[in-house]
Amino acid sequence: MAHFLFAEWDGGGGLPAELAVARRLVAAGHTVTVLGEPVMEAEVRAAGVEDFRSWVEAPHRVSRRPEDDFIRDWEFRNPVAELDNMYARLMVTPAPLYAKETLAVIDDVHPDVVVSSFPLFGAQLAAEARGVPLALLAPGIAGTIAERMPPPGMFPAKGPLGRLRDRALDTVIDRLLNRGLAGLNAARRDFGLSPLRRLRDQYGRADRILVLTSAAFDFPGRLPANARYVGAQLDDPAWAQPWEPPTDDDRPFVLVAMSTTFMDHVEHLQRVVTALGRLDVRGLVTTGPAIDPDQIRAPDGVQVVRSAPHSAVLPHADVLVTHGGHGTLMKALVAGVPVVCTPVGRDQPENAARVVYHGAGVRVTKKKASPATIAAAVQRVLGDPSYRQAAARLGERIRADAEAGLVLTELEALAHATRR
């Protein structure tokens, strides 16, 4: 049996997927230590992990209230400014603090493998400095990991012009990512590590990048040699509350599920809920930990709760209306439920493009779309069975990849190679 050290941050919907990996390791008899934010301790322990350590000097949250969010990415509408903000508050500027605390835990527990959340460069520097094998968890599409991907929100290239578009995009992405290169190289020098030529090379320092989705969902791209698709992790978060199915009713049942973390999306959620009032449907709205259900005014027949286990709700649903978070989409598709995507930010436009490309739903691209526009999109999906059929076909492939256990195989192989 091996000892795995997880370095985590509260990355919204990505956290349950990453803790699902920890839970599988514990269930297989391995020892897991998690170094993370205080706000996630209860979820870590619910995953069966007994050894939880909290970030102390490195940035962290003590609650999921907006005022305790040190990243505050909803304040930035420009993608470049949003990236600079992530570098300043999580990835680059505080990397020495994350590295120092990770080194202390490495020296205490002597893990066989460090498993780092993808943005935590500091934890990755610590593993590299101590020569401990490193696996990165990417809880969604390959995104910037892969090259030759289409621009956000667009479909895969067709023909020479399309391939030229994607090559040009790789150059632009490199230039943008390299805005953090000088700071990252300064941190690497502080820990006795050689400088990098481009920021993307930091990912190449890992022994494995484990992409927690299905290749069947993602667009084809050129992954680095150390990257693997290992399937979506379909666990519900530990904070999901029990839910009773609705009584028999002939009206369609709509699930509305938005972001786990605050994205300044209360108005957006209200417009979606108002849209349901224009339709002859029943609905369940889950606001997530960051929004109080009392902030949402719901029409008759629509229940608003903070949480519910989506894997239990979705088998009863006729359509999902969502911002397009990866974890929520995976559960919907596995349940064969078609989707209306209303992206707010982050990776959501890219996820929505994949849903549309596979024919499993539609997207509402206008960020402040009216309730009438959203209602029309819901009605379109409800009225066309091809969306449900496509969702079911794609969901079967996602489920097969999820059940293959590839993430456990990859991590155990990495630990085994270390001990040889």
Sequence and secondary structure as in RCSB ss.txt:
>XXXX:A:sequence
MAHFLFAEWDGGGGLPAELAVARRLVAAGHTVTVLGEPVMEAEVRAAGVEDFRSWVEAPHRVSRRPEDDFIRDWE
FRNPVAELDNMYARLMVTPAPLYAKETLAVIDDVHPDVVVSSFPLFGAQLAAEARGVPLALLAPGIAGTIAERMP
PPGMFPAKGPLGRLRDRALDTVIDRLLNRGLAGLNAARRDFGLSPLRRLRDQYGRADRILVLTSAAFDFPGRLPA
NARYVGAQLDDPAWAQPWEPPTDDDRPFVLVAMSTTFMDHVEHLQRVVTALGRLDVRGLVTTGPAIDPDQIRAPD
GVQVVRSAPHSAVLPHADVLVTHGGHGTLMKALVAGVPVVCTPVGRDQPENAARVVYHGAGVRVTKKKASPATIA
AAVQRVLGDPSYRQAAARLGERIRADAEAGLVLTELEALAHATRR
>XXXX:A:secstr
  EEEEE    TTHHHHHHHHHHHHHHTT EEEEEE GGGHHHHHHTT  EEEE SSS   SSSSGGG SS GGG
  SHHHHHHHHIIIIISTTHHHHHHHHHHHHHHH  SEEEEETT HHHHHHHHHHT  EEEEE S  GGGSBS  
 TT     HHHHHHHHHHHHHHHHHHHGGGHHHHHHHHHHTT    SSTTHHHHTSSEEEE S TTTS   B  T
TEEE        TT          SS EEEEE  SS  S HHHHHHHHHHHTTSS EEEEE  TTS GGGS   T
TEEEES   HHHHGGG SEEEE   HHHHHHHHHTT  EEE   STTHHHHHHHHHHTTSEEE   TT  HHHHH
HHHHHHHH HHHHHHHHHHHHHHHHHHHT HHHHHHHHHHHHHH 
